[in-house]
Amino acid sequence: MIINIVDNAVKYTPAGGKIVIRTKKEGNYVHVMIADNGNGITDKDKKHILRLQLSRRN
């Protein structure tokens, strides 16, 4: 999952753009934040991504 997000950030961030990856440990959890200044994902497509992740967990 993280590799796919970073791969997309590399593909869709324009030349000279910025990709930031941060991690934070909280108790037994690690939070990963990946941000870039590419075009982003449309609200319509975000719904499909969430649905895909939920179905992978089941």
N, CA, C and O atoms as a printed pandas DataFrame, in Angstrom:
     atom_number atom_name residue_name chain_id  residue_number  x_coord  y_coord  z_coord
0              1         N          MET        A               1    0.822   -1.203    0.000
1              2        CA          MET        A               1    0.000    0.000    0.000
2              3         C          MET        A               1    0.859    1.256    0.000
3              4         O          MET        A               1    0.658    2.141   -0.832
4              5         N          ILE        A               2    1.810    1.346    0.918
5              6        CA          ILE        A               2    2.657    2.539    0.985
6              7         C          ILE        A               2    3.481    2.672   -0.289
7              8         O          ILE        A               2    3.668    3.779   -0.795
8              9         N          ILE        A               3    3.972    1.555   -0.810
9             10        CA          ILE        A               3    4.757    1.606   -2.044
10            11         C          ILE        A               3    3.915    2.153   -3.184
11            12         O          ILE        A               3    4.413    2.948   -3.980
12            13         N          ASN        A               4    2.653    1.749   -3.284
13            14        CA          ASN        A               4    1.775    2.251   -4.344
14            15         C          ASN        A               4    1.565    3.756   -4.224
15            16         O          ASN        A               4    1.563    4.463   -5.232
16            17         N          ILE        A               5    1.389    4.249   -3.011
17            18        CA          ILE        A               5    1.161    5.679   -2.806
18            19         C          ILE        A               5    2.405    6.476   -3.177
19            20         O          ILE        A               5    2.312    7.508   -3.842
20            21         N          VAL        A               6    3.565    5.998   -2.749
21            22        CA          VAL        A               6    4.814    6.692   -3.085
22            23         C          VAL        A               6    5.059    6.633   -4.595
23            24         O          VAL        A               6    5.485    7.621   -5.194
24            25         N          ASP        A               7    4.791    5.488   -5.205
25            26        CA          ASP        A               7    4.949    5.347   -6.651
26            27         C          ASP        A               7    4.071    6.358   -7.391
27            28         O          ASP        A               7    4.522    7.000   -8.339
28            29         N          ASN        A               8    2.826    6.494   -6.958
29            30        CA          ASN        A               8    1.933    7.475   -7.587
30            31         C          ASN        A               8    2.417    8.905   -7.359
31            32         O          ASN        A               8    2.318    9.746   -8.252
32            33         N          ALA        A               9    2.933    9.179   -6.175
33            34        CA          ALA        A               9    3.460   10.518   -5.905
34            35         C          ALA        A               9    4.609   10.833   -6.859
35            36         O          ALA        A               9    4.700   11.943   -7.383
36            37         N          VAL        A              10    5.483    9.856   -7.080
37            38        CA          VAL        A              10    6.614   10.062   -7.994
38            39         C          VAL        A              10    6.112   10.264   -9.427
39            40         O          VAL        A              10    6.615   11.127  -10.146
40            41         N          LYS        A              11    5.126    9.470   -9.838
41            42        CA          LYS        A              11    4.608    9.565  -11.207
42            43         C          LYS        A              11    3.904   10.895  -11.482
43            44         O          LYS        A              11    4.053   11.466  -12.562
44            45         N          TYR        A              12    3.140   11.387  -10.505
45            46        CA          TYR        A              12    2.250   12.514  -10.780
46            47         C          TYR        A              12    2.690   13.851  -10.185
47            48         O          TYR        A              12    1.994   14.855  -10.335
48            49         N          THR        A              13    3.831   13.870   -9.517
49            50        CA          THR        A              13    4.374   15.140   -9.029
50            51         C          THR        A              13    5.210   15.742  -10.147
51            52         O          THR        A              13    6.077   15.065  -10.701
52            53         N          PRO        A              14    4.967   16.991  -10.484
53            54        CA          PRO        A              14    5.706   17.599  -11.598
54            55         C          PRO        A              14    7.201   17.735  -11.283
55            56         O          PRO        A              14    7.610   17.750  -10.121
56            57         N          ALA        A              15    7.997   17.833  -12.341
57            58        CA          ALA        A              15    9.441   18.034  -12.177
58            59         C          ALA        A              15    9.674   19.243  -11.277
59            60         O          ALA        A              15    9.039   20.283  -11.448
60            61         N          GLY        A              16   10.574   19.103  -10.333
61            62        CA          GLY        A              16   10.840   20.179   -9.392
62            63         C          GLY        A              16    9.845   20.239   -8.252
63            64         O          GLY        A              16    9.938   21.108   -7.386
64            65         N          GLY        A              17    8.879   19.306   -8.247
65            66        CA          GLY        A              17    7.862   19.267   -7.197
66            67         C          GLY        A              17    8.426   18.697   -5.904
67            68         O          GLY        A              17    9.623   18.430   -5.792
68            69         N          LYS        A              18    7.549   18.519   -4.943
69            70        CA          LYS        A              18    7.979   18.096   -3.612
70            71         C          LYS        A              18    7.142   16.914   -3.135
71            72         O          LYS        A              18    5.916   16.924   -3.246
72            73         N          ILE        A              19    7.816   15.898   -2.603
73            74        CA          ILE        A              19    7.166   14.745   -1.974
74            75         C          ILE        A              19    7.705   14.663   -0.549
75            76         O          ILE        A              19    8.916   14.670   -0.333
76            77         N          VAL        A              20    6.792   14.587    0.421
77            78        CA          VAL        A              20    7.180   14.528    1.831
78            79         C          VAL        A              20    6.625   13.242    2.424
79            80         O          VAL        A              20    5.447   12.927    2.254
80            81         N          ILE        A              21    7.486   12.500    3.123
81            82        CA          ILE        A              21    7.062   11.283    3.823
82            83         C          ILE        A              21    7.440   11.461    5.290
83            84         O          ILE        A              21    8.602   11.702    5.617
84            85         N          ARG        A              22    6.446   11.340    6.169
85            86        CA          ARG        A              22    6.678   11.485    7.609
86            87         C          ARG        A              22    6.099   10.276    8.334
87            88         O          ARG        A              22    5.115    9.682    7.893
88            89         N          THR        A              23    6.716    9.929    9.433
89            90        CA          THR        A              23    6.191    8.860   10.285
90            91         C          THR        A              23    6.132    9.355   11.719
91            92         O          THR        A              23    6.900   10.224   12.133
92            93         N          LYS        A              24    5.201    8.778   12.465
93            94        CA          LYS        A              24    5.044    9.137   13.869
94            95         C          LYS        A              24    4.562    7.900   14.619
95            96         O          LYS        A              24    3.577    7.273   14.229
96            97         N          LYS        A              25    5.253    7.557   15.685
97            98        CA          LYS        A              25    4.859    6.413   16.500
98            99         C          LYS        A              25    3.978    6.892   17.641
99           100         O          LYS        A              25    4.322    7.831   18.358
100          101         N          GLU        A              26    2.848    6.238   17.796
101          102        CA          GLU        A              26    1.938    6.508   18.913
102          103         C          GLU        A              26    1.542    5.179   19.529
103          104         O          GLU        A              26    0.733    4.442   18.967
104          105         N          GLY        A              27    2.102    4.884   20.660
105          106        CA          GLY        A              27    1.809    3.603   21.307
106          107         C          GLY        A              27    2.251    2.454   20.419
107          108         O          GLY        A              27    3.412    2.381   20.015
108          109         N          ASN        A              28    1.328    1.563   20.119
109          110        CA          ASN        A              28    1.631    0.408   19.271
110          111         C          ASN        A              28    1.400    0.681   17.791
111          112         O          ASN        A              28    1.478   -0.242   16.980
112          113         N          TYR        A              29    1.123    1.911   17.424
113          114        CA          TYR        A              29    0.801    2.262   16.044
114          115         C          TYR        A              29    1.852    3.178   15.447
115          116         O          TYR        A              29    2.510    3.939   16.155
116          117         N          VAL        A              30    1.997    3.093   14.144
117          118        CA          VAL        A              30    2.842    4.024   13.400
118          119         C          VAL        A              30    1.958    4.707   12.376
119          120         O          VAL        A              30    1.275    4.043   11.597
120          121         N          HIS        A              31    1.968    6.024   12.374
121          122        CA          HIS        A              31    1.212    6.808   11.399
122          123         C          HIS        A              31    2.174    7.209   10.289
123          124         O          HIS        A              31    3.283    7.673   10.555
124          125         N          VAL        A              32    1.745    7.027    9.051
125          126        CA          VAL        A              32    2.556    7.395    7.900
126          127         C          VAL        A              32    1.797    8.457    7.122
127          128         O          VAL        A              32    0.625    8.277    6.792
128          129         N          MET        A              33    2.473    9.571    6.829
129          130        CA          MET        A              33    1.867   10.656    6.063
130          131         C          MET        A              33    2.708   10.851    4.805
131          132         O          MET        A              33    3.924   11.030    4.877
132          133         N          ILE        A              34    2.049   10.815    3.667
133          134        CA          ILE        A              34    2.714   11.039    2.389
134          135         C          ILE        A              34    1.987   12.177    1.700
135          136         O          ILE        A              34    0.775   12.113    1.498
136          137         N          ALA        A              35    2.718   13.215    1.339
137          138        CA          ALA        A              35    2.112   14.378    0.689
138          139         C          ALA        A              35    2.970   14.794   -0.499
139          140         O          ALA        A              35    4.191   14.640   -0.490
140          141         N          ASP        A              36    2.310   15.318   -1.510
141          142        CA          ASP        A              36    3.029   15.852   -2.661
142          143         C          ASP        A              36    2.255   17.034   -3.218
143          144         O          ASP        A              36    1.134   17.309   -2.789
144          145         N          ASN        A              37    2.849   17.724   -4.164
145          146        CA          ASN        A              37    2.139   18.852   -4.773
146          147         C          ASN        A              37    1.751   18.550   -6.218
147          148         O          ASN        A              37    1.765   19.428   -7.080
148          149         N          GLY        A              38    1.400   17.273   -6.463
149          150        CA          GLY        A              38    0.879   16.867   -7.762
150          151         C          GLY        A              38   -0.581   17.279   -7.896
151          152         O          GLY        A              38   -1.107   18.013   -7.059
152          153         N          ASN        A              39   -1.228   16.804   -8.952
153          154        CA          ASN        A              39   -2.615   17.176   -9.230
154          155         C          ASN        A              39   -3.605   16.688   -8.189
155          156         O          ASN        A              39   -4.658   17.302   -8.015
156          157         N          GLY        A              40   -3.305   15.620   -7.504
157          158        CA          GLY        A              40   -4.226   15.098   -6.493
158          159         C          GLY        A              40   -5.236   14.131   -7.069
159          160         O          GLY        A              40   -5.229   13.837   -8.265
160          161         N          ILE        A              41   -6.093   13.648   -6.210
161          162        CA          ILE        A              41   -7.116   12.672   -6.577
162          163         C          ILE        A              41   -8.470   13.361   -6.478
163          164         O          ILE        A              41   -8.751   14.052   -5.500
164          165         N          THR        A              42   -9.303   13.171   -7.489
165          166        CA          THR        A              42  -10.625   13.791   -7.473
166          167         C          THR        A              42  -11.473   13.180   -6.358
167          168         O          THR        A              42  -11.234   12.047   -5.940
168          169         N          ASP        A              43  -12.459   13.932   -5.883
169          170        CA          ASP        A              43  -13.352   13.418   -4.843
170          171         C          ASP        A              43  -14.045   12.146   -5.300
171          172         O          ASP        A              43  -14.257   11.233   -4.502
172          173         N          LYS        A              44  -14.399   12.077   -6.571
173          174        CA          LYS        A              44  -15.058   10.887   -7.127
174          175         C          LYS        A              44  -14.151    9.659   -6.989
175          176         O          LYS        A              44  -14.609    8.586   -6.594
176          177         N          ASP        A              45  -12.873    9.819   -7.315
177          178        CA          ASP        A              45  -11.943    8.699   -7.245
178          179         C          ASP        A              45  -11.590    8.324   -5.809
179          180         O          ASP        A              45  -11.292    7.160   -5.539
180          181         N          LYS        A              46  -11.616    9.277   -4.887
181          182        CA          LYS        A              46  -11.310    8.985   -3.488
182          183         C          LYS        A              46  -12.286    7.955   -2.922
183          184         O          LYS        A              46  -11.896    7.117   -2.109
184          185         N          LYS        A              47  -13.535    8.010   -3.340
185          186        CA          LYS        A              47  -14.534    7.049   -2.863
186          187         C          LYS        A              47  -14.157    5.636   -3.276
187          188         O          LYS        A              47  -14.338    4.692   -2.507
188          189         N          HIS        A              48  -13.630    5.487   -4.495
189          190        CA          HIS        A              48  -13.241    4.158   -4.983
190          191         C          HIS        A              48  -12.015    3.629   -4.238
191          192         O          HIS        A              48  -11.918    2.429   -3.977
192          193         N          ILE        A              49  -11.093    4.504   -3.900
193          194        CA          ILE        A              49   -9.897    4.095   -3.174
194          195         C          ILE        A              49  -10.283    3.588   -1.792
195          196         O          ILE        A              49   -9.802    2.539   -1.364
196          197         N          LEU        A              50  -11.137    4.309   -1.094
197          198        CA          LEU        A              50  -11.586    3.889    0.227
198          199         C          LEU        A              50  -12.290    2.543    0.144
199          200         O          LEU        A              50  -12.057    1.671    0.980
200          201         N          ARG        A              51  -13.136    2.367   -0.838
201          202        CA          ARG        A              51  -13.864    1.111   -1.003
202          203         C          ARG        A              51  -12.884   -0.041   -1.236
203          204         O          ARG        A              51  -13.066   -1.126   -0.684
204          205         N          LEU        A              52  -11.853    0.184   -2.041
205          206        CA          LEU        A              52  -10.853   -0.830   -2.309
206          207         C          LEU        A              52  -10.130   -1.228   -1.026
207          208         O          LEU        A              52   -9.911   -2.416   -0.792
208          209         N          GLN        A              53   -9.763   -0.276   -0.207
209          210        CA          GLN        A              53   -9.048   -0.566    1.036
210          211         C          GLN        A              53   -9.927   -1.324    2.009
211          212         O          GLN        A              53   -9.461   -2.250    2.674
212          213         N          LEU        A              54  -11.178   -0.949    2.101
213          214        CA          LEU        A              54  -12.091   -1.644    3.014
214          215         C          LEU        A              54  -12.283   -3.091    2.564
215          216         O          LEU        A              54  -12.341   -3.985    3.408
216          217         N          SER        A              55  -12.382   -3.343    1.275
217          218        CA          SER        A              55  -12.591   -4.702    0.805
218          219         C          SER        A              55  -11.330   -5.547    0.983
219          220         O          SER        A              55  -11.432   -6.764    1.137
220          221         N          ARG        A              56  -10.163   -4.943    0.967
221          222        CA          ARG        A              56   -8.927   -5.714    1.183
222          223         C          ARG        A              56   -8.822   -6.174    2.632
223          224         O          ARG        A              56   -8.232   -7.220    2.902
224          225         N          ARG        A              57   -9.375   -5.422    3.556
225          226        CA          ARG        A              57   -9.301   -5.784    4.983
226          227         C          ARG        A              57  -10.220   -6.938    5.312
227          228         O          ARG        A              57   -9.951   -7.683    6.254
228          229         N          ASN        A              58  -11.287   -7.109    4.572
229          230        CA          ASN        A              58  -12.289   -8.148    4.889
230          231         C          ASN        A              58  -11.894   -9.493    4.423
231          232         O          ASN        A              58  -12.635  -10.456    4.619
